[in-house]
Amino acid sequence: MVKTAAMKGRGFLFEQVCTYDNLLNGSLRAMKGKKDKERVARFYFNLEFELLRIQDELLSGSYQPGPYHCFYVYEPKKRYICSVDFRDRVVHHALCNVLESFFEKWFIFDSYACRLNKGTHKAIRRVQTWARKSPYFLKVDVRKFFESVDHAVLKRLLSKKFKDPRLMSLMERIIDQPVPGYRGGKGLAIGNLTSQWWANYYLNLLDHYLKDERGIKYYVRYMDDLVIMAQDKAELHEVKAEMGEFIARELKLELKEKGSYMAPVSQGIPFLGFRIFPGLIRLKHASVVRFIRKFRHNERLYRQGQIDERALIRSGASLIGHLEHGNTYRLRQKIFYGGEGR
């Protein structure tokens, strides 16, 4: 399909989602690292037929998301994960392929989750930069964030930006797909690519309130983990109260009281598994224990012949790469050479 100038705007995005090339791109992204799984291999074997079937369902309006498969993961903490059938994952990727560039234009600079050239490590460095400029910090989390996202509010926020009725219909069908264990009209399934982008966009309203209306300069958000720094505690107390009122009124959310506190930056800012000081970055103890367990587990799999040397080296390099973002030289020496944690 040839894209006219008008189709490149927000009113004709549905056609772009449904092109064969975009669905193919979405399937290749969804397959990444999963081709050895039976359902994915079966889809890949009949790739053209499967993509044309999805395209026909989307264009005819008959596409319906399948049910969720839900389970718990326990690292780094207990989380309720809901995954969809692979064909639905393809649709999610195809949808996000088209919408990502629009969301990117609307996000503030210091929102770091699920974005190209952002991520946890850049968020951590940004927090450290701000910690060198302000003596106090406020760390807040949103209570049961993914579980509490209000469908009506999310759809209203999306409809203000996207005017294509068929695109909105597709997004609403995915949003409204019931998640087992969630209240009706609430929640985004952790595990969906669409959930990540929509959750990020949901809190974008708070970002712009704090940056544009409140004039907060030292602010970093990674999904529902937020850090604000200021010159005195009184300002942070005021900001926290206003944030709580704003998200309750506009987003139907609550701040997590146990996860929200303020202190001097000299005590270290707990953020994304690290404790961040103006002059150094430490890995939190729970993260140290988790990394040691992960590395030893991979060593055991290698000795048992369940993974090859290449997989062991790749996993070790990934762990080292993460650790290197903190002041962890001695810790790495202990883990990889000193027998720590055996």
Secondary structure, DSSP 4 states (H G I P E B T S, - for coil): -PPPTGGGSGGGHHHHHHSHHHHHHHHHHHHTTTTTSHHHHHHHHTHHHHHHHHHHHHHHT---PPPPEEEEE-SSS-EEEEE--HHHHHHHHHHHHHHHHHHHHHS-TTB-TT-TT-SHHHHHHHHHHHHTT-SEEEEEEBTTHHHH-BHHHHHHHHHHH---HHHHHHHHHHHHSPPTTSPTTB---TT-HHHHHHHHHHHHHHHHIIIIIS---SEEEETTEEEEEES-HHHHHHHHHHHHHHIIIII---B-STT-EEEEGGG-EEETTEEE-SS-EEE-HHHHHHHHHHHHHHHHHHHTTSS-HHHHHHHHHHHHHHHTTSS-HHHHHHHHHS-TT-
